Amino acid sequence: MTIVSNKALIQQYFQVVAGVDTTVSLGDLFTADVVWHVPQSNPDIKPNPRVGHAAVMDLLGSGVGIYQPGSLEVKIQRLVADESAVMSQFTLVAKLANGTDYKNDYIMLFSIDSGKISEIWEYLDTLYQSQLGTFENR
């Protein structure tokens, strides 16, 4: 894969997550053996990492209830890529289900295999998430 196509895949991923691109299913962007790592401080993600397509889709589905529908916006500051990976620095802005405004900075490292996402390392401020109540009533 090329650097340009890898960046395009990750841009599409974020557009699908935010509901901007409805032409493809989120699950179609991942390999069958995809692995997702989250910070160890997140109390809700067990096991960690999530391994396999079904486990990753379950992880993503469990996060849907955190945000009010239609409120999620991803503001990408930087994409850095090579032939097999893309690093994204971005801010996620949303309204939490509990009505609180949410704005958190993230770094995600995506491994790419044959035009699909094969592994994700997610980094964010989980203390801030917890202080806003994102881990309550889930």
LONU-501518 format. One record per atom (N, C-alpha, C, CB): residue number from 0; atom name; x, y, z. Coordinates in steps of 0.02 Angstrom, whole numbers, plus 50000, padded with zeros to 5 digits. Glycine has a CB too. Layout:
BEGIN
(NUM, 'CA', (X, Y, Z)),
...
REM end
This chain:
BEGIN
(0, 'N', (50042, 49941, 50000)),
(0, 'CA', (50000, 50000, 50000)),
(0, 'C', (50045, 50062, 50000)),
(0, 'CB', (49952, 50000, 50061)),
(1, 'N', (50017, 50115, 49977)),
(1, 'CA', (50054, 50178, 49975)),
(1, 'C', (50038, 50222, 50035)),
(1, 'CB', (50039, 50215, 49910)),
(2, 'N', (50081, 50269, 50047)),
(2, 'CA', (50069, 50317, 50101)),
(2, 'C', (50004, 50354, 50090)),
(2, 'CB', (50128, 50367, 50106)),
(3, 'N', (49991, 50374, 50029)),
(3, 'CA', (49929, 50411, 50013)),
(3, 'C', (49868, 50368, 50026)),
(3, 'CB', (49930, 50434, 49940)),
(4, 'N', (49868, 50305, 50005)),
(4, 'CA', (49810, 50262, 50016)),
(4, 'C', (49801, 50245, 50090)),
(4, 'CB', (49816, 50198, 49975)),
(5, 'N', (49856, 50239, 50127)),
(5, 'CA', (49850, 50226, 50199)),
(5, 'C', (49819, 50285, 50235)),
(5, 'CB', (49919, 50210, 50228)),
(6, 'N', (49840, 50346, 50218)),
(6, 'CA', (49810, 50405, 50248)),
(6, 'C', (49736, 50410, 50229)),
(6, 'CB', (49847, 50469, 50225)),
(7, 'N', (49720, 50395, 50167)),
(7, 'CA', (49649, 50398, 50145)),
(7, 'C', (49606, 50348, 50184)),
(7, 'CB', (49645, 50383, 50069)),
(8, 'N', (49634, 50288, 50197)),
(8, 'CA', (49597, 50238, 50236)),
(8, 'C', (49581, 50265, 50306)),
(8, 'CB', (49637, 50173, 50241)),
(9, 'N', (49629, 50296, 50338)),
(9, 'CA', (49617, 50321, 50406)),
(9, 'C', (49571, 50381, 50406)),
(9, 'CB', (49684, 50339, 50439)),
(10, 'N', (49576, 50424, 50356)),
(10, 'CA', (49528, 50479, 50350)),
(10, 'C', (49458, 50451, 50341)),
(10, 'CB', (49546, 50525, 50290)),
(11, 'N', (49451, 50399, 50300)),
(11, 'CA', (49385, 50368, 50291)),
(11, 'C', (49361, 50337, 50357)),
(11, 'CB', (49388, 50315, 50236)),
(12, 'N', (49405, 50304, 50393)),
(12, 'CA', (49387, 50276, 50458)),
(12, 'C', (49355, 50329, 50503)),
(12, 'CB', (49449, 50246, 50492)),
(13, 'N', (49387, 50386, 50509)),
(13, 'CA', (49360, 50439, 50552)),
(13, 'C', (49295, 50467, 50525)),
(13, 'CB', (49412, 50495, 50560)),
(14, 'N', (49287, 50471, 50460)),
(14, 'CA', (49225, 50495, 50431)),
(14, 'C', (49167, 50446, 50444)),
(14, 'CB', (49233, 50506, 50355)),
(15, 'N', (49182, 50382, 50442)),
(15, 'CA', (49132, 50331, 50457)),
(15, 'C', (49113, 50335, 50532)),
(15, 'CB', (49157, 50260, 50439)),
(16, 'N', (49163, 50339, 50575)),
(16, 'CA', (49151, 50344, 50647)),
(16, 'C', (49107, 50404, 50664)),
(16, 'CB', (49217, 50349, 50685)),
(17, 'N', (49120, 50461, 50631)),
(17, 'CA', (49082, 50522, 50645)),
(17, 'C', (49015, 50524, 50609)),
(17, 'CB', (49123, 50582, 50625)),
(18, 'N', (49000, 50473, 50568)),
(18, 'CA', (48936, 50471, 50533)),
(18, 'C', (48934, 50513, 50470)),
(18, 'CB', (48882, 50493, 50578)),
(19, 'N', (48991, 50538, 50448)),
(19, 'CA', (48994, 50580, 50388)),
(19, 'C', (48992, 50536, 50325)),
(19, 'CB', (49058, 50623, 50388)),
(20, 'N', (49028, 50479, 50326)),
(20, 'CA', (49030, 50432, 50270)),
(20, 'C', (48987, 50372, 50288)),
(20, 'CB', (49103, 50410, 50254)),
(21, 'N', (48932, 50364, 50251)),
(21, 'CA', (48888, 50307, 50263)),
(21, 'C', (48891, 50258, 50205)),
(21, 'CB', (48816, 50332, 50273)),
(22, 'N', (48941, 50265, 50162)),
(22, 'CA', (48946, 50221, 50103)),
(22, 'C', (48979, 50154, 50119)),
(22, 'CB', (48985, 50256, 50049)),
(23, 'N', (49009, 50149, 50177)),
(23, 'CA', (49044, 50087, 50195)),
(23, 'C', (49030, 50073, 50269)),
(23, 'CB', (49121, 50093, 50183)),
(24, 'N', (49029, 50009, 50285)),
(24, 'CA', (49020, 49988, 50354)),
(24, 'C', (49087, 49993, 50391)),
(24, 'CB', (48992, 49915, 50357)),
(25, 'N', (49085, 50014, 50453)),
(25, 'CA', (49146, 50020, 50492)),
(25, 'C', (49184, 49954, 50494)),
(25, 'CB', (49130, 50043, 50563)),
(26, 'N', (49149, 49900, 50502)),
(26, 'CA', (49181, 49834, 50506)),
(26, 'C', (49219, 49815, 50443)),
(26, 'CB', (49131, 49783, 50519)),
(27, 'N', (49200, 49842, 50386)),
(27, 'CA', (49234, 49827, 50324)),
(27, 'C', (49304, 49857, 50320)),
(27, 'CB', (49193, 49852, 50266)),
(28, 'N', (49321, 49902, 50365)),
(28, 'CA', (49386, 49935, 50365)),
(28, 'C', (49439, 49896, 50403)),
(28, 'CB', (49380, 50004, 50393)),
(29, 'N', (49419, 49841, 50437)),
(29, 'CA', (49465, 49802, 50479)),
(29, 'C', (49479, 49734, 50450)),
(29, 'CB', (49436, 49795, 50549)),
(30, 'N', (49539, 49708, 50466)),
(30, 'CA', (49555, 49639, 50449)),
(30, 'C', (49518, 49592, 50496)),
(30, 'CB', (49632, 49626, 50452)),
(31, 'N', (49515, 49528, 50478)),
(31, 'CA', (49481, 49479, 50521)),
(31, 'C', (49516, 49470, 50588)),
(31, 'CB', (49477, 49412, 50485)),
(32, 'N', (49582, 49480, 50589)),
(32, 'CA', (49621, 49469, 50650)),
(32, 'C', (49644, 49534, 50683)),
(32, 'CB', (49682, 49427, 50634)),
(33, 'N', (49606, 49587, 50672)),
(33, 'CA', (49623, 49653, 50699)),
(33, 'C', (49632, 49650, 50775)),
(33, 'CB', (49568, 49704, 50682)),
(34, 'N', (49678, 49692, 50800)),
(34, 'CA', (49692, 49697, 50872)),
(34, 'C', (49687, 49771, 50892)),
(34, 'CB', (49764, 49668, 50890)),
(35, 'N', (49652, 49784, 50948)),
(35, 'CA', (49643, 49853, 50972)),
(35, 'C', (49668, 49858, 51044)),
(35, 'CB', (49568, 49875, 50968)),
(36, 'N', (49716, 49903, 51055)),
(36, 'CA', (49745, 49915, 51121)),
(36, 'C', (49718, 49982, 51147)),
(36, 'CB', (49823, 49915, 51119)),
(37, 'N', (49695, 49983, 51209)),
(37, 'CA', (49675, 50045, 51241)),
(37, 'C', (49718, 50056, 51303)),
(37, 'CB', (49598, 50044, 51261)),
(38, 'N', (49720, 50117, 51331)),
(38, 'CA', (49759, 50128, 51392)),
(38, 'C', (49738, 50080, 51448)),
(38, 'CB', (49752, 50200, 51415)),
(39, 'N', (49787, 50055, 51484)),
(39, 'CA', (49773, 50008, 51539)),
(39, 'C', (49729, 50040, 51593)),
(39, 'CB', (49838, 49984, 51570)),
(40, 'N', (49728, 50107, 51596)),
(40, 'CA', (49689, 50141, 51648)),
(40, 'C', (49615, 50142, 51633)),
(40, 'CB', (49714, 50212, 51655)),
(41, 'N', (49593, 50120, 51574)),
(41, 'CA', (49522, 50118, 51559)),
(41, 'C', (49491, 50058, 51595)),
(41, 'CB', (49509, 50113, 51482)),
(42, 'N', (49446, 50070, 51643)),
(42, 'CA', (49419, 50015, 51684)),
(42, 'C', (49368, 49972, 51647)),
(42, 'CB', (49388, 50043, 51746)),
(43, 'N', (49342, 49995, 51591)),
(43, 'CA', (49289, 49960, 51557)),
(43, 'C', (49312, 49910, 51504)),
(43, 'CB', (49244, 50009, 51525)),
(44, 'N', (49373, 49915, 51482)),
(44, 'CA', (49395, 49874, 51426)),
(44, 'C', (49432, 49813, 51452)),
(44, 'CB', (49441, 49915, 51378)),
(45, 'N', (49397, 49759, 51454)),
(45, 'CA', (49424, 49694, 51473)),
(45, 'C', (49396, 49643, 51425)),
(45, 'CB', (49406, 49676, 51548)),
(46, 'N', (49436, 49601, 51395)),
(46, 'CA', (49509, 49601, 51398)),
(46, 'C', (49538, 49658, 51358)),
(46, 'CB', (49536, 49534, 51373)),
(47, 'N', (49601, 49671, 51371)),
(47, 'CA', (49638, 49723, 51336)),
(47, 'C', (49707, 49695, 51321)),
(47, 'CB', (49642, 49790, 51379)),
(48, 'N', (49724, 49687, 51258)),
(48, 'CA', (49690, 49712, 51199)),
(48, 'C', (49631, 49668, 51178)),
(48, 'CB', (49739, 49719, 51142)),
(49, 'N', (49590, 49696, 51136)),
(49, 'CA', (49537, 49658, 51103)),
(49, 'C', (49566, 49628, 51040)),
(49, 'CB', (49474, 49703, 51088)),
(50, 'N', (49555, 49564, 51031)),
(50, 'CA', (49585, 49528, 50975)),
(50, 'C', (49531, 49497, 50932)),
(50, 'CB', (49634, 49475, 50999)),
(51, 'N', (49533, 49510, 50867)),
(51, 'CA', (49486, 49481, 50820)),
(51, 'C', (49430, 49530, 50802)),
(51, 'CB', (49456, 49418, 50849)),
(52, 'N', (49403, 49520, 50743)),
(52, 'CA', (49353, 49566, 50716)),
(52, 'C', (49293, 49573, 50762)),
(52, 'CB', (49330, 49542, 50648)),
(53, 'N', (49265, 49518, 50785)),
(53, 'CA', (49205, 49521, 50828)),
(53, 'C', (49220, 49558, 50893)),
(53, 'CB', (49180, 49450, 50844)),
(54, 'N', (49278, 49546, 50923)),
(54, 'CA', (49295, 49578, 50986)),
(54, 'C', (49305, 49653, 50977)),
(54, 'CB', (49359, 49547, 51016)),
(55, 'N', (49335, 49674, 50922)),
(55, 'CA', (49345, 49745, 50909)),
(55, 'C', (49278, 49779, 50894)),
(55, 'CB', (49394, 49755, 50850)),
(56, 'N', (49236, 49747, 50856)),
(56, 'CA', (49170, 49776, 50842)),
(56, 'C', (49129, 49782, 50906)),
(56, 'CB', (49133, 49735, 50789)),
(57, 'N', (49135, 49733, 50951)),
(57, 'CA', (49102, 49738, 51016)),
(57, 'C', (49128, 49797, 51056)),
(57, 'CB', (49112, 49672, 51056)),
(58, 'N', (49194, 49807, 51055)),
(58, 'CA', (49225, 49864, 51089)),
(58, 'C', (49197, 49929, 51062)),
(58, 'CB', (49301, 49863, 51080)),
(59, 'N', (49195, 49936, 50996)),
(59, 'CA', (49170, 49998, 50966)),
(59, 'C', (49095, 50007, 50980)),
(59, 'CB', (49182, 49997, 50890)),
(60, 'N', (49058, 49953, 50978)),
(60, 'CA', (48986, 49957, 50993)),
(60, 'C', (48972, 49977, 51065)),
(60, 'CB', (48953, 49891, 50979)),
(61, 'N', (49015, 49956, 51111)),
(61, 'CA', (49005, 49973, 51181)),
(61, 'C', (49017, 50047, 51194)),
(61, 'CB', (49051, 49931, 51226)),
(62, 'N', (49055, 50080, 51151)),
(62, 'CA', (49068, 50151, 51160)),
(62, 'C', (49015, 50196, 51133)),
(62, 'CB', (49132, 50167, 51128)),
(63, 'N', (48968, 50169, 51094)),
(63, 'CA', (48917, 50210, 51062)),
(63, 'C', (48875, 50248, 51113)),
(63, 'CB', (48872, 50167, 51020)),
(64, 'N', (48858, 50217, 51169)),
(64, 'CA', (48815, 50248, 51219)),
(64, 'C', (48848, 50303, 51259)),
(64, 'CB', (48791, 50196, 51265)),
(65, 'N', (48913, 50313, 51251)),
(65, 'CA', (48948, 50365, 51288)),
(65, 'C', (48929, 50434, 51263)),
(65, 'CB', (49024, 50355, 51283)),
(66, 'N', (48917, 50440, 51197)),
(66, 'CA', (48905, 50505, 51166)),
(66, 'C', (48833, 50512, 51144)),
(66, 'CB', (48952, 50515, 51106)),
(67, 'N', (48808, 50574, 51145)),
(67, 'CA', (48742, 50587, 51117)),
(67, 'C', (48744, 50578, 51042)),
(67, 'CB', (48717, 50658, 51136)),
(68, 'N', (48695, 50545, 51012)),
(68, 'CA', (48695, 50533, 50940)),
(68, 'C', (48702, 50598, 50901)),
(68, 'CB', (48630, 50497, 50919)),
(69, 'N', (48745, 50595, 50850)),
(69, 'CA', (48755, 50652, 50806)),
(69, 'C', (48800, 50706, 50832)),
(69, 'CB', (48691, 50681, 50790)),
(70, 'N', (48827, 50698, 50893)),
(70, 'CA', (48867, 50752, 50922)),
(70, 'C', (48942, 50743, 50911)),
(70, 'CB', (48853, 50757, 50996)),
(71, 'N', (48963, 50687, 50887)),
(71, 'CA', (49034, 50671, 50882)),
(71, 'C', (49067, 50706, 50823)),
(71, 'CB', (49044, 50595, 50877)),
(72, 'N', (49123, 50738, 50837)),
(72, 'CA', (49163, 50771, 50785)),
(72, 'C', (49236, 50755, 50798)),
(72, 'CB', (49151, 50848, 50784)),
(73, 'N', (49271, 50735, 50744)),
(73, 'CA', (49342, 50719, 50748)),
(73, 'C', (49380, 50774, 50711)),
(73, 'CB', (49357, 50648, 50718)),
(74, 'N', (49425, 50808, 50747)),
(74, 'CA', (49465, 50861, 50717)),
(74, 'C', (49537, 50837, 50713)),
(74, 'CB', (49460, 50928, 50759)),
(75, 'N', (49556, 50816, 50653)),
(75, 'CA', (49623, 50789, 50642)),
(75, 'C', (49673, 50846, 50636)),
(75, 'CB', (49626, 50744, 50579)),
(76, 'N', (49725, 50843, 50678)),
(76, 'CA', (49779, 50892, 50674)),
(76, 'C', (49836, 50867, 50629)),
(76, 'CB', (49805, 50909, 50743)),
(77, 'N', (49848, 50801, 50632)),
(77, 'CA', (49905, 50775, 50596)),
(77, 'C', (49896, 50702, 50580)),
(77, 'CB', (49969, 50786, 50636)),
(78, 'N', (49915, 50683, 50519)),
(78, 'CA', (49921, 50613, 50499)),
(78, 'C', (49993, 50603, 50475)),
(78, 'CB', (49869, 50594, 50443)),
(79, 'N', (50027, 50555, 50504)),
(79, 'CA', (50095, 50539, 50484)),
(79, 'C', (50093, 50465, 50463)),
(79, 'CB', (50148, 50551, 50542)),
(80, 'N', (50119, 50451, 50403)),
(80, 'CA', (50111, 50384, 50376)),
(80, 'C', (50174, 50358, 50343)),
(80, 'CB', (50054, 50382, 50327)),
(81, 'N', (50177, 50292, 50339)),
(81, 'CA', (50226, 50258, 50296)),
(81, 'C', (50189, 50202, 50260)),
(81, 'CB', (50287, 50230, 50338)),
(82, 'N', (50224, 50154, 50233)),
(82, 'CA', (50193, 50102, 50193)),
(82, 'C', (50150, 50053, 50233)),
(82, 'CB', (50245, 50065, 50155)),
(83, 'N', (50158, 50052, 50299)),
(83, 'CA', (50121, 50003, 50338)),
(83, 'C', (50086, 50031, 50399)),
(83, 'CB', (50167, 49949, 50359)),
(84, 'N', (50090, 50097, 50410)),
(84, 'CA', (50059, 50125, 50471)),
(84, 'C', (50041, 50198, 50462)),
(84, 'CB', (50106, 50117, 50530)),
(85, 'N', (49992, 50220, 50502)),
(85, 'CA', (49972, 50290, 50504)),
(85, 'C', (49963, 50309, 50577)),
(85, 'CB', (49905, 50302, 50463)),
(86, 'N', (49993, 50366, 50596)),
(86, 'CA', (49983, 50395, 50662)),
(86, 'C', (49938, 50455, 50653)),
(86, 'CB', (50052, 50414, 50696)),
(87, 'N', (49886, 50459, 50695)),
(87, 'CA', (49840, 50515, 50692)),
(87, 'C', (49839, 50550, 50759)),
(87, 'CB', (49769, 50491, 50672)),
(88, 'N', (49848, 50616, 50756)),
(88, 'CA', (49839, 50659, 50814)),
(88, 'C', (49774, 50696, 50802)),
(88, 'CB', (49901, 50708, 50826)),
(89, 'N', (49727, 50692, 50849)),
(89, 'CA', (49663, 50724, 50838)),
(89, 'C', (49630, 50743, 50904)),
(89, 'CB', (49617, 50679, 50798)),
(90, 'N', (49580, 50785, 50898)),
(90, 'CA', (49537, 50803, 50955)),
(90, 'C', (49468, 50777, 50941)),
(90, 'CB', (49536, 50881, 50967)),
(91, 'N', (49440, 50742, 50990)),
(91, 'CA', (49371, 50718, 50984)),
(91, 'C', (49328, 50765, 51025)),
(91, 'CB', (49365, 50643, 51008)),
(92, 'N', (49278, 50793, 50993)),
(92, 'CA', (49231, 50839, 51025)),
(92, 'C', (49162, 50808, 51020)),
(92, 'CB', (49232, 50911, 50992)),
(93, 'N', (49125, 50807, 51075)),
(93, 'CA', (49058, 50777, 51075)),
(93, 'C', (49020, 50801, 51137)),
(93, 'CB', (49063, 50699, 51074)),
(94, 'N', (48958, 50782, 51138)),
(94, 'CA', (48916, 50791, 51198)),
(94, 'C', (48907, 50721, 51227)),
(94, 'CB', (48846, 50826, 51181)),
(95, 'N', (48926, 50712, 51290)),
(95, 'CA', (48918, 50647, 51322)),
(95, 'C', (48844, 50632, 51334)),
(95, 'CB', (48957, 50645, 51389)),
(96, 'N', (48830, 50569, 51343)),
(96, 'CA', (48761, 50548, 51356)),
(96, 'C', (48733, 50582, 51418)),
(96, 'CB', (48757, 50472, 51364)),
(97, 'N', (48777, 50599, 51466)),
(97, 'CA', (48754, 50632, 51527)),
(97, 'C', (48746, 50708, 51518)),
(97, 'CB', (48803, 50618, 51584)),
(98, 'N', (48756, 50732, 51456)),
(98, 'CA', (48746, 50803, 51441)),
(98, 'C', (48808, 50846, 51447)),
(98, 'CB', (48695, 50830, 51486)),
(99, 'N', (48863, 50818, 51470)),
(99, 'CA', (48926, 50855, 51479)),
(99, 'C', (48961, 50863, 51412)),
(99, 'CB', (48972, 50819, 51529)),
(100, 'N', (48990, 50922, 51401)),
(100, 'CA', (49031, 50933, 51342)),
(100, 'C', (49096, 50894, 51350)),
(100, 'CB', (49046, 51009, 51331)),
(101, 'N', (49118, 50863, 51296)),
(101, 'CA', (49179, 50822, 51296)),
(101, 'C', (49227, 50848, 51242)),
(101, 'CB', (49163, 50747, 51285)),
(102, 'N', (49289, 50856, 51261)),
(102, 'CA', (49341, 50875, 51214)),
(102, 'C', (49406, 50844, 51240)),
(102, 'CB', (49347, 50953, 51206)),
(103, 'N', (49433, 50795, 51203)),
(103, 'CA', (49492, 50759, 51227)),
(103, 'C', (49539, 50749, 51168)),
(103, 'CB', (49472, 50691, 51258)),
(104, 'N', (49604, 50754, 51182)),
(104, 'CA', (49655, 50744, 51132)),
(104, 'C', (49676, 50671, 51130)),
(104, 'CB', (49716, 50789, 51144)),
(105, 'N', (49686, 50646, 51070)),
(105, 'CA', (49703, 50576, 51059)),
(105, 'C', (49764, 50570, 51013)),
(105, 'CB', (49643, 50538, 51029)),
(106, 'N', (49798, 50515, 51020)),
(106, 'CA', (49846, 50490, 50972)),
(106, 'C', (49826, 50418, 50958)),
(106, 'CB', (49922, 50496, 50998)),
(107, 'N', (49820, 50401, 50895)),
(107, 'CA', (49807, 50331, 50877)),
(107, 'C', (49857, 50310, 50825)),
(107, 'CB', (49734, 50322, 50851)),
(108, 'N', (49885, 50251, 50834)),
(108, 'CA', (49930, 50222, 50786)),
(108, 'C', (49895, 50162, 50754)),
(108, 'CB', (49998, 50200, 50820)),
(109, 'N', (49887, 50165, 50689)),
(109, 'CA', (49853, 50113, 50650)),
(109, 'C', (49904, 50075, 50609)),
(109, 'CB', (49799, 50144, 50605)),
(110, 'N', (49904, 50009, 50615)),
(110, 'CA', (49942, 49967, 50568)),
(110, 'C', (49895, 49949, 50511)),
(110, 'CB', (49971, 49903, 50604)),
(111, 'N', (49923, 49948, 50451)),
(111, 'CA', (49883, 49935, 50390)),
(111, 'C', (49910, 49872, 50357)),
(111, 'CB', (49885, 49996, 50341)),
(112, 'N', (49865, 49827, 50337)),
(112, 'CA', (49884, 49767, 50302)),
(112, 'C', (49835, 49755, 50245)),
(112, 'CB', (49885, 49705, 50351)),
(113, 'N', (49861, 49755, 50185)),
(113, 'CA', (49820, 49743, 50125)),
(113, 'C', (49760, 49789, 50120)),
(113, 'CB', (49797, 49671, 50124)),
(114, 'N', (49771, 49853, 50137)),
(114, 'CA', (49718, 49903, 50129)),
(114, 'C', (49667, 49904, 50185)),
(114, 'CB', (49685, 49892, 50066)),
(115, 'N', (49680, 49868, 50240)),
(115, 'CA', (49634, 49867, 50297)),
(115, 'C', (49672, 49880, 50361)),
(115, 'CB', (49595, 49800, 50301)),
(116, 'N', (49637, 49903, 50412)),
(116, 'CA', (49667, 49916, 50477)),
(116, 'C', (49676, 49849, 50513)),
(116, 'CB', (49622, 49965, 50519)),
(117, 'N', (49738, 49834, 50534)),
(117, 'CA', (49753, 49770, 50566)),
(117, 'C', (49769, 49776, 50640)),
(117, 'CB', (49810, 49737, 50530)),
(118, 'N', (49789, 49836, 50662)),
(118, 'CA', (49804, 49845, 50733)),
(118, 'C', (49798, 49919, 50750)),
(118, 'CB', (49874, 49817, 50751)),
(119, 'N', (49773, 49933, 50810)),
(119, 'CA', (49765, 50002, 50833)),
(119, 'C', (49792, 50007, 50904)),
(119, 'CB', (49689, 50023, 50830)),
(120, 'N', (49832, 50060, 50915)),
(120, 'CA', (49854, 50079, 50982)),
(120, 'C', (49822, 50147, 50995)),
(120, 'CB', (49933, 50082, 50987)),
(121, 'N', (49781, 50151, 51047)),
(121, 'CA', (49743, 50212, 51063)),
(121, 'C', (49771, 50244, 51127)),
(121, 'CB', (49667, 50197, 51070)),
(122, 'N', (49786, 50309, 51123)),
(122, 'CA', (49812, 50345, 51180)),
(122, 'C', (49769, 50407, 51192)),
(122, 'CB', (49887, 50365, 51169)),
(123, 'N', (49747, 50417, 51255)),
(123, 'CA', (49706, 50474, 51273)),
(123, 'C', (49708, 50484, 51348)),
(123, 'CB', (49633, 50464, 51249)),
(124, 'N', (49680, 50539, 51371)),
(124, 'CA', (49679, 50555, 51442)),
(124, 'C', (49618, 50521, 51474)),
(124, 'CB', (49676, 50632, 51453)),
(125, 'N', (49628, 50462, 51502)),
(125, 'CA', (49572, 50426, 51532)),
(125, 'C', (49552, 50454, 51600)),
(125, 'CB', (49590, 50352, 51540)),
(126, 'N', (49598, 50489, 51634)),
(126, 'CA', (49579, 50522, 51697)),
(126, 'C', (49527, 50576, 51682)),
(126, 'CB', (49642, 50553, 51732)),
(127, 'N', (49540, 50615, 51630)),
(127, 'CA', (49492, 50666, 51610)),
(127, 'C', (49424, 50634, 51592)),
(127, 'CB', (49519, 50706, 51549)),
(128, 'N', (49426, 50579, 51554)),
(128, 'CA', (49364, 50544, 51537)),
(128, 'C', (49326, 50525, 51601)),
(128, 'CB', (49379, 50480, 51496)),
(129, 'N', (49361, 50497, 51648)),
(129, 'CA', (49330, 50474, 51710)),
(129, 'C', (49301, 50533, 51749)),
(129, 'CB', (49382, 50438, 51753)),
(130, 'N', (49337, 50588, 51752)),
(130, 'CA', (49313, 50647, 51788)),
(130, 'C', (49248, 50674, 51758)),
(130, 'CB', (49366, 50701, 51789)),
(131, 'N', (49239, 50665, 51693)),
(131, 'CA', (49177, 50687, 51661)),
(131, 'C', (49120, 50637, 51667)),
(131, 'CB', (49191, 50700, 51588)),
(132, 'N', (49134, 50579, 51694)),
(132, 'CA', (49082, 50530, 51705)),
(132, 'C', (49071, 50481, 51649)),
(132, 'CB', (49019, 50565, 51718)),
(133, 'N', (49119, 50473, 51604)),
(133, 'CA', (49108, 50428, 51547)),
(133, 'C', (49108, 50355, 51567)),
(133, 'CB', (49161, 50440, 51494)),
(134, 'N', (49135, 50338, 51625)),
(134, 'CA', (49138, 50268, 51646)),
(134, 'C', (49080, 50250, 51693)),
(134, 'CB', (49204, 50253, 51682)),
(135, 'N', (49034, 50297, 51705)),
(135, 'CA', (48978, 50285, 51750)),
(135, 'C', (48917, 50262, 51711)),
(135, 'CB', (48961, 50349, 51790)),
(136, 'N', (48876, 50221, 51742)),
(136, 'CA', (48812, 50200, 51713)),
(136, 'C', (48818, 50169, 51644)),
(136, 'CB', (48764, 50258, 51710)),
(137, 'N', (48867, 50126, 51636)),
(137, 'CA', (48875, 50094, 51571)),
(137, 'C', (48860, 50022, 51576)),
(137, 'CB', (48945, 50104, 51544)),
REM end
